[in-house]
Amino acid sequence: MDLDSNGPPEMSGPLPQCHPPLGMNLRVWLRDILLSLLIATGVVVFLYQPVKVEGTSMLPQLVDEQRIFVNKFVYRLDSIERGDVVVFKLPENPGRSYIKRVVGLPGETVEVRRGKVYVDGLVINEEHVPPHYRDYTSHPSVTVPPDEYYVLGDHRNTSKDSRSWGTVARSQITGKAVFAYWPIERFGAVR
């Protein structure tokens, strides 16, 4: 080291590296993990919930054991629409979730004639239900009460739905199925 009266002392060689104490690194690491867990918990509790599909009532769109995300917040901002795939609980079995497609909205009259769904007297287009999944039976017309929805499974000949237990109250609907993530070959938006 040279002493120069005109400036700071000069050092020769590489600068020494400073490492924070091990306890400091551990605290930062733990803080980041706890913050990540807190954010993930908030997302799962308030926005999106992973759900496993049980059964075949939504074939061909959703298969047994498929994993999907349900948006639990969307219906606070938007209204439920025909064609939405919704998750709900029934009062008779509140411990179990069901997943079906909305076909009838509040105030509409829904009727199933030889497997075709009519809403207010007009047949609705159901491209998502292949012919071999259709149920060719008839069911009497039902006028959907206020704040309730008529729901059907896409695999009509095996599904228990509004044809069996009636309409579903808005308060029972917990969210909208939005995204499939497992198995990987079924990865993508739920339609």
C-alpha positions in Angstrom: 0.0 0.0 0.0 1.4 3.4 -1.0 0.7 6.4 1.0 -0.1 9.5 -1.0 -1.0 12.7 0.7 -3.1 13.8 -2.2 -5.8 11.0 -2.0 -7.0 7.9 -0.4 -4.6 5.0 0.1 -4.3 2.7 -2.9 -4.6 -1.1 -2.5 -2.9 -3.5 -4.7 -4.5 -6.9 -5.6 -8.1 -8.0 -5.7 -10.6 -6.5 -3.3 -11.7 -8.7 -0.4 -15.2 -10.2 -0.8 -17.7 -9.6 2.0 -20.2 -12.4 2.7 -23.2 -11.8 4.9 -23.3 -13.9 8.0 -25.0 -17.3 7.5 -27.9 -16.3 9.8 -28.7 -13.3 7.6 -28.9 -15.5 4.4 -31.2 -18.0 6.3 -33.5 -15.2 7.4 -33.8 -13.8 3.9 -34.4 -17.3 2.5 -37.1 -18.0 5.1 -38.8 -14.6 4.6 -39.0 -15.3 0.8 -40.5 -18.8 1.4 -43.0 -17.5 3.9 -44.1 -14.7 1.6 -44.4 -17.1 -1.3 -46.6 -19.4 0.8 -48.7 -16.5 2.0 -49.3 -15.4 -1.6 -50.1 -18.9 -2.8 -52.5 -19.4 0.0 -54.3 -16.2 -0.8 -54.6 -17.2 -4.5 -56.0 -20.7 -3.6 -58.4 -19.4 -0.9 -59.7 -16.3 -2.7 -59.1 -16.8 -6.5 -58.3 -20.2 -7.9 -58.7 -23.6 -6.4 -57.3 -26.9 -7.8 -60.0 -29.5 -8.1 -59.9 -33.2 -9.2 -62.8 -34.3 -11.5 -64.5 -37.4 -10.1 -66.6 -39.4 -12.6 -67.4 -39.3 -16.3 -70.5 -37.0 -16.4 -68.6 -34.3 -18.3 -67.0 -36.4 -21.0 -65.6 -35.7 -23.5 -64.5 -32.3 -22.2 -63.4 -33.5 -18.7 -62.3 -37.0 -17.8 -62.3 -38.9 -14.5 -59.3 -38.0 -12.3 -58.5 -34.9 -14.4 -57.1 -31.9 -12.5 -58.5 -28.4 -13.2 -58.4 -24.9 -11.7 -61.7 -23.4 -10.6 -62.0 -19.6 -10.6 -63.8 -18.8 -7.3 -63.8 -15.0 -7.9 -65.1 -14.6 -11.4 -68.8 -14.6 -10.5 -68.3 -11.6 -8.1 -67.6 -9.5 -11.2 -69.4 -11.3 -14.1 -72.7 -13.1 -14.4 -73.1 -16.8 -15.0 -73.7 -17.5 -18.7 -75.1 -20.4 -20.7 -72.3 -22.8 -21.5 -70.2 -22.0 -18.4 -68.8 -25.1 -16.7 -69.5 -24.5 -13.0 -68.6 -26.2 -9.7 -71.3 -26.3 -7.0 -72.5 -28.0 -3.9 -76.0 -29.4 -3.3 -77.7 -28.9 0.1 -78.3 -32.7 0.3 -74.6 -33.3 0.2 -72.6 -30.2 1.0 -69.3 -32.1 1.5 -69.2 -33.0 -2.2 -68.6 -30.8 -5.2 -70.3 -31.3 -8.6 -69.3 -30.0 -12.0 -71.8 -29.4 -14.8 -72.6 -27.1 -17.7 -75.1 -24.3 -17.4 -77.9 -24.6 -20.0 -80.8 -22.6 -18.4 -80.7 -19.1 -16.9 -83.1 -17.5 -14.4 -86.5 -17.0 -15.9 -86.0 -19.3 -18.8 -88.0 -22.4 -19.6 -85.9 -25.5 -20.2 -87.3 -28.7 -21.7 -85.5 -31.8 -23.0 -87.3 -33.5 -25.9 -85.8 -36.8 -27.1 -82.4 -35.6 -26.0 -82.5 -32.1 -27.5 -82.5 -29.2 -25.1 -85.0 -26.4 -25.7 -84.7 -23.0 -24.0 -87.8 -20.9 -24.3 -89.0 -23.1 -27.2 -85.8 -22.9 -29.2 -83.4 -25.8 -29.5 -79.9 -24.8 -28.4 -76.7 -25.8 -30.3 -74.7 -28.3 -28.2 -71.6 -29.1 -30.4 -69.8 -30.2 -27.2 -72.1 -33.2 -26.7 -71.3 -36.0 -29.3 -74.2 -38.1 -30.5 -73.0 -41.2 -28.6 -73.1 -39.3 -25.3 -76.7 -38.0 -25.8 -79.6 -39.3 -23.8 -82.6 -39.5 -26.1 -85.2 -39.4 -23.3 -87.6 -36.5 -22.7 -88.1 -34.4 -19.5 -90.9 -32.0 -18.8 -90.3 -28.3 -19.1 -89.0 -26.4 -16.1 -89.1 -22.6 -15.6 -85.8 -21.7 -13.9 -86.5 -19.7 -10.7 -84.8 -16.4 -10.0 -81.1 -16.8 -8.9 -81.1 -20.4 -10.0 -79.7 -22.3 -12.9 -80.5 -25.5 -14.9 -77.3 -27.5 -15.3 -76.5 -30.7 -17.4 -73.5 -33.0 -17.7 -72.1 -33.3 -21.2 -72.2 -37.1 -21.0 -76.0 -37.0 -20.9 -76.7 -40.8 -20.7 -74.7 -41.1 -17.4 -75.0 -37.7 -15.8 -77.1 -36.9 -12.7 -78.0 -33.3 -13.1 -81.0 -30.8 -13.1 -83.1 -33.5 -14.8 -82.7 -35.5 -11.6 -82.5 -33.0 -8.7 -83.7 -29.8 -10.2 -82.1 -26.4 -10.5 -79.1 -25.1 -8.7 -79.2 -22.0 -6.5 -76.6 -19.2 -7.3 -75.5 -19.4 -3.7 -74.5 -23.0 -4.2 -72.2 -22.3 -7.1 -68.6 -22.0 -5.9 -66.8 -21.1 -9.2 -66.2 -21.6 -12.9 -63.9 -24.3 -14.3 -61.3 -22.4 -16.3 -58.2 -24.4 -16.9 -57.1 -28.1 -17.0 -53.5 -28.9 -16.0 -53.4 -32.7 -15.6 -53.0 -35.0 -17.4 -50.6 -33.0 -19.5 -52.2 -34.1 -22.8 -55.5 -32.4 -21.7 -53.6 -29.2 -20.7 -55.6 -26.0 -21.7 -58.7 -23.9 -21.2 -62.0 -25.6 -20.2 -64.6 -24.9 -22.8 
